[in-house]
Amino acid sequence: MSSPPTTLWRALNRWGFTYGTGKRRSALKERDYVILARRRYLRQKRLNRRPDGTFIRPEVYLDETFINRNHSHQFTWYFDDDGPDVNKPSGKGERLIVVNAITHDGWVSDAKLVFEAKKKTGDYHGQMDWGNFLRWFIEQLLPNIPENSIIIMDNASYHNVTEETSFPKSNSVKEDLRKWLDDNEIPWGQDLLKAELFALCKTYEPKPKHKIDKIAGAAGHSVLRTPQYHQELQPIEVCWGVVKNYMAKHCDFTLQKFRDNLPLAFSQVTPETCRKLIAKIVAEEDKYWEEDGQIDENQGVDVD
């Protein structure tokens, strides 16, 4: 399936055919719905900045990752006479799921959650899902972040669980469709077929509300989601890289060493690390903002 002309035009501009500095990573980022999501996100981020670049409200970045016991570097030193064979297990070993958050001041205190994947014992049951995420969010994140924070997360499915609504389904009877329209003060005609009634309802269907947004709002915070395909706008992604790199360098393939190394790996991410990463993210946001504006201004302009 071919891409729309505007998508291709934007992508070519990003890749340097018109602007020499454009180096966008993926054409997916140039699709209209992604650009709109990015623009909404960047607008909210920019509204949180003072003229001197400092933040009006604290910003909290959260994310989840996993680390396997046998996570190690591919390369190793060895004697030529012995060859490159090392006593490295063939499997990945036990997997730990890790959840945490950062601010400008480093890791959020007492927000780290670590539990073993696919293991049915303990407080968490082997996977990161809506129930586990909600529990961590309420018990470990909200009590430990600054007041009036902006909580920034990606679009994982368990971040986006929506509230149940009374909006009618396509198989609802006509009376239910009419009642919903009446309840929402939307006029309808007696001669409308069921399909027409449902289409009218869909026209006024409210936007789904995320459960986590309501919970955050009740605690005095707000939630902001990064646009799709934009991992580079999440500084905590680099923090995970630092943690995993330490784990790989100090791996001896034992579960005890694996668990002992984890606190040391987290200590490699300091408040200064987070400040530098967030400053880099702000620069990337500014770059996107300017590039999107420049491309929008030049759309439709003939270039010889």
C-alpha positions in Angstrom: 0.0 0.0 0.0 1.5 3.3 -1.0 1.9 6.2 1.4 -0.2 9.4 1.0 1.7 12.1 -0.9 1.9 14.4 2.1 3.5 11.6 4.2 6.1 10.9 1.5 6.7 14.7 1.1 7.4 15.1 4.8 9.5 12.0 5.0 11.7 13.1 2.0 12.1 16.5 3.7 13.1 14.8 6.9 15.7 12.6 5.1 17.5 15.5 3.5 16.2 15.8 0.0 15.2 19.4 0.6 16.7 20.2 4.0 20.2 19.0 4.5 19.9 18.6 8.2 16.8 16.4 8.2 17.5 12.9 9.6 14.3 11.5 10.8 14.4 7.8 11.7 11.1 6.5 10.4 8.4 7.5 7.9 5.9 6.4 10.5 6.7 9.6 12.4 5.6 11.7 9.4 2.0 10.3 9.2 -0.6 12.9 9.9 -2.0 11.3 13.1 1.4 10.9 14.5 2.3 14.5 13.7 -0.9 15.7 15.4 -0.1 13.6 18.5 3.5 14.9 18.6 2.3 18.5 18.2 -0.2 18.2 21.0 2.4 16.6 23.2 5.1 19.2 22.5 2.6 22.0 23.0 1.8 20.8 26.5 5.5 20.4 27.3 6.3 23.9 26.1 3.4 25.3 28.2 5.3 23.9 31.2 8.4 25.9 30.6 9.3 29.3 32.0 11.1 31.9 29.8 14.4 30.8 31.5 13.8 27.1 30.5 12.9 25.8 34.0 9.8 23.8 34.5 6.6 25.3 36.0 5.4 21.9 37.3 7.6 18.9 38.1 7.8 16.4 35.3 7.9 12.6 36.1 8.9 10.1 33.5 7.8 6.4 34.2 8.5 3.2 32.3 8.9 -0.5 32.5 11.6 -2.8 31.3 12.9 -6.3 31.8 16.4 -7.9 32.4 17.4 -11.5 32.0 19.8 -13.3 34.3 22.1 -14.2 31.5 22.1 -10.7 29.9 25.8 -10.1 29.1 28.0 -8.6 26.4 28.6 -10.5 23.2 32.3 -10.0 23.2 34.9 -11.3 25.7 38.7 -11.6 26.1 40.1 -15.1 25.6 43.4 -16.8 25.0 44.0 -17.7 21.3 45.0 -21.2 22.3 41.7 -21.7 24.1 39.4 -20.2 21.5 36.3 -18.0 22.0 34.2 -20.7 23.7 33.0 -19.5 27.1 30.9 -21.1 29.8 27.8 -19.1 28.9 24.4 -20.7 29.4 22.4 -21.2 26.2 19.1 -19.8 27.6 18.3 -16.3 28.8 17.6 -17.4 32.4 15.2 -15.9 34.8 13.6 -12.6 33.8 13.0 -9.7 36.2 10.4 -7.1 35.4 11.4 -3.6 36.6 9.2 -0.5 37.0 10.5 2.9 38.0 10.3 6.6 37.4 12.7 9.6 37.2 12.5 13.3 37.7 15.0 16.1 37.3 16.4 15.0 40.7 17.0 11.3 39.7 15.1 8.1 40.5 11.9 8.7 42.4 12.4 7.6 46.0 10.8 4.2 46.8 9.2 3.8 43.4 11.4 0.9 42.1 9.5 -2.3 41.7 11.2 -5.5 40.7 9.5 -8.9 40.4 10.2 -12.1 38.6 8.3 -12.7 35.4 6.0 -15.7 35.1 6.4 -16.6 38.7 3.2 -17.1 40.6 4.6 -16.4 44.1 5.0 -13.0 45.8 3.0 -9.9 45.6 3.0 -9.6 41.8 2.0 -12.4 39.5 4.5 -12.8 36.8 3.6 -10.1 34.3 3.1 -6.3 34.0 -0.6 -5.7 33.3 -3.2 -3.2 34.3 -3.7 -4.6 37.8 0.0 -4.6 38.7 0.6 -1.3 37.0 -2.4 0.3 38.9 -1.2 -1.1 42.2 2.4 0.2 41.7 1.0 3.6 40.5 -1.1 4.1 43.6 1.1 2.6 46.2 4.6 3.5 45.1 4.5 6.3 42.6 1.8 8.8 43.7 3.0 9.0 47.4 6.6 9.8 46.3 6.4 12.4 43.6 6.2 16.2 44.0 2.9 17.9 44.3 1.1 19.0 41.0 3.4 16.8 38.8 3.0 16.0 35.1 3.3 12.2 34.8 4.7 11.3 31.4 4.3 7.8 30.1 4.1 5.9 26.8 1.1 4.2 25.2 1.4 0.7 26.6 -2.0 -0.9 26.6 -2.1 -1.2 30.4 -1.5 2.6 30.6 -4.5 3.3 28.5 -7.3 1.2 30.1 -10.5 3.3 29.7 -13.5 3.7 32.0 -16.7 1.8 31.3 -19.3 4.0 29.7 -23.0 3.7 28.9 -22.4 4.4 25.2 -24.6 2.1 23.1 -23.2 -0.7 21.0 -23.9 -1.5 17.4 -26.3 -4.3 18.5 -28.2 -2.0 20.9 -32.0 -1.9 20.3 -33.5 1.3 18.9 -35.0 2.3 22.2 -31.6 2.3 23.8 -30.1 4.4 21.0 -33.0 6.9 21.3 -32.6 7.1 25.1 -28.9 7.8 24.8 -29.6 10.6 22.3 -32.3 12.0 24.6 -30.0 11.8 27.7 -27.4 13.8 25.8 -30.0 16.3 24.4 -29.3 15.3 20.8 -32.4 15.7 18.5 -33.4 12.7 16.4 -36.3 11.9 14.1 -38.9 9.1 14.4 -38.2 8.0 10.9 -34.6 7.2 11.5 -33.6 3.6 11.0 -31.5 1.8 13.7 -28.4 2.2 11.6 -29.0 5.9 11.3 -29.6 6.3 15.0 -26.4 4.5 15.8 -24.5 6.6 13.2 -25.9 9.7 14.9 -24.8 8.4 18.3 -21.3 7.8 16.9 -21.1 11.4 15.7 -21.4 12.6 19.3 -19.6 9.7 21.0 -17.5 11.1 23.9 -13.7 10.5 23.9 -12.9 7.5 26.2 -11.4 8.6 29.5 -8.4 6.7 30.8 -8.7 5.3 34.3 -5.2 6.2 35.3 -5.7 9.9 34.3 -8.7 10.1 36.7 -6.7 8.5 39.5 -3.8 10.9 38.9 -6.1 13.9 38.8 -7.7 13.0 42.1 -4.2 13.1 43.6 -3.5 16.5 42.1 -1.4 15.4 39.1 -2.0 15.1 35.4 -0.9 12.5 32.8 0.8 13.2 29.5 1.5 10.5 26.9 4.4 10.6 24.5 3.5 10.3 20.8 3.8 6.9 19.1 7.2 5.9 17.7 9.1 8.5 19.8 11.2 6.6 22.4 13.8 9.3 22.0 11.5 11.7 23.9 11.6 9.4 27.0 14.8 10.0 29.0 14.2 7.0 31.2 14.8 4.8 28.1 18.4 5.8 28.3 18.4 5.1 32.1 17.4 1.6 31.3 20.3 1.4 28.9 22.7 2.4 31.6 21.3 -0.1 34.0 21.4 -3.0 31.5 24.9 -2.1 30.4 26.1 -2.4 34.0 24.3 -5.7 34.4 25.9 -7.1 31.2 29.4 -6.0 32.2 29.2 -7.7 35.7 27.2 -10.8 34.7 28.5 -14.1 36.0 25.3 -16.0 35.0 24.3 -16.7 38.6 21.0 -15.6 40.1 22.6 -14.4 43.3 25.0 -12.1 41.4 22.2 -11.0 39.2 20.2 -9.8 42.1 23.2 -8.3 43.9 24.1 -6.3 40.8 20.8 -4.7 40.3 21.0 -2.0 43.1 24.5 -1.2 41.9 23.3 -0.9 38.3 20.6 1.6 39.4 23.2 3.7 41.3 24.9 4.3 38.0 22.0 6.6 37.1 22.6 9.7 39.3 20.6 13.0 39.6 23.2 14.6 37.3 22.6 11.8 34.7 18.8 12.6 34.8 19.4 16.3 34.5 21.6 15.9 31.4 19.2 13.4 29.8 16.1 15.7 30.4 18.1 18.6 29.0 18.9 16.6 25.9 15.2 15.6 25.6 14.2 19.3 25.8 16.6 20.1 22.9 15.1 17.2 20.9 11.6 18.6 21.5 12.7 22.0 20.3 14.1 20.5 17.2 10.9 18.6 16.4 8.9 21.8 17.0 11.0 23.9 14.7 11.3 21.3 12.0 7.5 20.6 11.9 6.9 24.3 11.7 9.4 24.8 8.8 8.0 21.9 6.8 4.4 23.1 7.3 5.4 26.6 6.1 7.1 25.1 3.0 4.4 22.7 2.0 3.1 23.5 -1.5 6.0 25.8 -2.3 7.7 24.9 -5.6 11.4 24.2 -5.3 13.5 24.5 -8.4 
